Amino acid sequence: MQTTKERDELMPYLEVFVYLQLLDLMTTVLAFQLGGQELNPFIRWLMQVGPVQGVTVAKVGACALAGYCVWRNKGHVVRWVNYWFAALVVWNLTMILRAAAAL
């Protein structure tokens, strides 16, 4: 069981995690609109129902996994995953800029 102090220390990381999920969703959808393609095979499979719906399902799943990590007192995993998603958003932005420059 987490103490109030531990929960308070983890809250900024959870907020960043949610913001990064939203940024990833928005930049991914924008990249699709500019002709980009999804590289992750699992996300591509989810996109069979539609690009926005597939990525949204993946984001909801990521948030559920983050919640599970917090519930199991593994908040440090959320902190580390934030670095991955921050890099992913930077990658998406780079691809968007490249695609926009090619227009």
C-alpha positions as CSV (number, residue, x, y, z in Angstrom):
1,M,0.0,0.0,0.0
2,Q,1.4,3.4,-1.0
3,T,1.6,6.2,1.5
4,T,0.1,9.6,0.8
5,K,3.7,11.0,0.4
6,E,4.5,8.3,-2.2
7,R,1.3,8.9,-4.1
8,D,2.0,12.7,-4.1
9,E,5.5,12.1,-5.4
10,L,4.2,9.9,-8.2
11,M,1.3,12.3,-9.3
12,P,3.5,14.6,-11.5
13,Y,4.8,11.5,-13.4
14,L,1.3,10.3,-14.0
15,E,0.2,13.7,-15.2
16,V,3.2,13.8,-17.6
17,F,2.3,10.3,-18.7
18,V,-1.3,11.3,-19.6
19,Y,0.0,14.4,-21.4
20,L,2.5,12.4,-23.4
21,Q,-0.3,10.0,-24.4
22,L,-2.4,12.9,-25.7
23,L,0.6,14.4,-27.5
24,D,1.4,11.0,-29.1
25,L,-2.2,10.6,-30.2
26,M,-2.3,14.1,-31.7
27,T,1.0,13.9,-33.5
28,T,0.3,10.4,-34.8
29,V,-3.0,11.5,-36.3
30,L,-1.4,14.5,-37.8
31,A,1.4,12.4,-39.3
32,F,-1.3,10.1,-40.8
33,Q,-3.0,13.1,-42.4
34,L,0.4,14.1,-44.0
35,G,0.9,10.6,-45.4
36,G,2.8,9.0,-42.6
37,Q,2.4,5.3,-41.7
38,E,2.5,3.5,-38.4
39,L,5.6,1.4,-37.8
40,N,4.4,-0.6,-34.8
41,P,2.9,-3.9,-36.0
42,F,0.5,-4.1,-33.0
43,I,-0.8,-0.6,-33.5
44,R,-1.1,-1.3,-37.2
45,W,-3.3,-4.3,-36.3
46,L,-5.4,-2.2,-34.0
47,M,-5.8,0.3,-36.9
48,Q,-7.9,-2.2,-38.8
49,V,-11.0,-0.5,-37.3
50,G,-9.7,2.9,-38.3
51,P,-6.5,4.9,-37.7
52,V,-7.8,7.2,-35.0
53,Q,-9.7,4.5,-33.3
54,G,-6.8,2.1,-33.3
55,V,-4.4,4.6,-31.8
56,T,-7.0,5.7,-29.3
57,V,-7.4,2.1,-28.2
58,A,-3.7,1.8,-27.7
59,K,-3.6,5.0,-25.6
60,V,-6.4,3.8,-23.4
61,G,-4.5,0.5,-23.0
62,A,-1.3,2.3,-22.1
63,C,-3.2,4.3,-19.4
64,A,-4.7,1.1,-18.1
65,L,-1.2,-0.4,-17.8
66,A,0.1,2.7,-16.1
67,G,-2.8,2.4,-13.6
68,Y,-1.9,-1.2,-13.0
69,C,1.7,-0.3,-12.4
70,V,0.6,2.3,-9.8
71,W,-1.8,-0.2,-8.2
72,R,1.0,-2.8,-7.9
73,N,3.4,-0.2,-6.4
74,K,5.5,-0.1,-9.5
75,G,5.3,3.7,-10.1
76,H,9.0,3.8,-11.2
77,V,7.9,2.0,-14.4
78,V,5.7,4.9,-15.3
79,R,8.6,7.3,-14.7
80,W,10.8,5.3,-17.1
81,V,8.1,4.9,-19.7
82,N,7.7,8.6,-19.8
83,Y,11.2,8.9,-21.4
84,W,10.1,6.5,-24.2
85,F,6.9,8.3,-24.9
86,A,8.7,11.7,-24.9
87,A,11.2,10.3,-27.5
88,L,8.2,9.0,-29.5
89,V,6.6,12.4,-29.6
90,V,9.9,14.0,-30.7
91,W,10.1,11.3,-33.5
92,N,6.5,12.1,-34.6
93,L,7.2,15.8,-34.7
94,T,10.3,15.1,-36.7
95,M,8.3,13.1,-39.2
96,I,5.6,15.7,-39.4
97,L,8.2,18.4,-40.1
98,R,9.8,16.3,-42.8
99,A,6.4,15.5,-44.4
100,A,5.4,19.2,-44.3
101,A,8.7,20.2,-45.9
102,A,8.1,17.8,-48.8
103,L,4.7,19.4,-49.6
